Amino acid sequence: MDYTLPEEIVEMKSATRDLVRNYLIPMESQVDKAGAVPEEAMNRLKELGYYGITIPEEYGGMGLNQLAYCSIMLELAQAHQAFTHELGVANGIGSRALMAFGNEKQKQQYLPRIASGEIVTAFALSEPQAGSDAANIQTSAVRTQGGWLLNGNKLFITNALNADLFTVIAVNDREKKGRGGMVAFLVERNTPGFQVAQILETMGSKPYVYGELVFEDCFVADETVLGQVGEGFRVAMHTLDEGRLHVAASACGVARRLLEMSVEWSKNRQAFGRPIADNQGIQWMLSDSATELYAAEQMLFNACWRHDRGERVSKEASMCKLFASEMVGRVADRAVQVHGGMGYMRELAVERMYRDVRVMRIYEGTSEIQRIIIARELLKGNI
Ligand code: COS
């Protein structure tokens, strides 16, 4: 196993770290006050190419593999999550299905615009009655002249507010469902019969919104089908395998910043006439966070490295997502504790980060679903 990054990725990682520390982090209170990300910051991220990190070079991206992307994400995710929402989806669940299953025409049509940040993407699988049980989605795709009619609702869709292009999974054969009965489509925002019905506010910080999509006799042409008719569930599962590595990378990035903040605070905060870092009670919290973060990062590097060699890593991606998302929850909790009363105050980023990481144990498959996937693989003999 060799996780050595090429020199240019090491440089990009270092440049990303500088960007996060010197440009994005200083803007965070502005983001929280306005409840929105400054246009200027998004434009800078686009200009620097961050929307196209995983998109192949022939389509205008950087064409980096998962190990390189996740290594960059470890830095980017240290900034307010609002900055990385769009670009995380652009490099992940918003484009991976198109990259893996799209035909040449579809790729030419959309990938360069996704890579430049000109269009924003979203992935629409979850529904009001089917989140974890993805094979039970109800949004229907019925054959009609020259295409399909979509009917149904999608819920909790990241980027719904501003996405231009949606990867939508629908069922065309209710008997077969996840085994040959689904279709994946590329649906543009302005398609008649398709609308974003409502925006859902969350316990996360303000720019964190999800949306509900409604399809009513929405006609989509045959050319919008991604991959083969019938393999929509496979498209979704493949997309999520990679998406789960990305969630793990984000969790590790956030955890690293929380740990650094906790170390810094504990060295500066005085109690009983000395820095609180002198107390073993504090030291043990820092040590536990550092140890768990180290373990999560090593799991991630290994899974990415195996993925990039062409191995199927469904089980490992679930393990990384499960462990890292739960790890960052514990690290955030300890960070609040180390910061004491100030950790509970809106004034410090740690309070926001504590709320923002909660969703990592839910989206792209809950912790319980990850355990199911891992156990099924084990029982199949993949130990
Ligand atoms: N890659 C490719 N194919 C896959 C796959 C993967 N990672 N996982 C499953 N499949 C295939 C299976 O091989 C199976 O086909 P065969 O029997 O022909 O081999 C088919 O898909 C059905 O799989 P399975 O029987 O495992 O489906 P289930 O309905 O039992 O559920 C889980 C599968 C629980 C894994 C799935 O519903 C899931 O991931 N749920 C969570 C969804 C999620 O993350 N939602 C969050 C919102 S999206 S941001």
Boltz pocket constraint, residues with backbone or C-beta under 6 A from the ligand:
constraints:
  - pocket:
      binder: B
      contacts: [[A, 123], [A, 125], [A, 126], [A, 131], [A, 132], [A, 133], [A, 134], [A, 135], [A, 178], [A, 179], [A, 233], [A, 234], [A, 237], [A, 238], [A, 240], [A, 241], [A, 314], [A, 362], [A, 363], [A, 364], [A, 365], [A, 366], [A, 369], [A, 372], [A, 373]]
      max_distance: 6.0
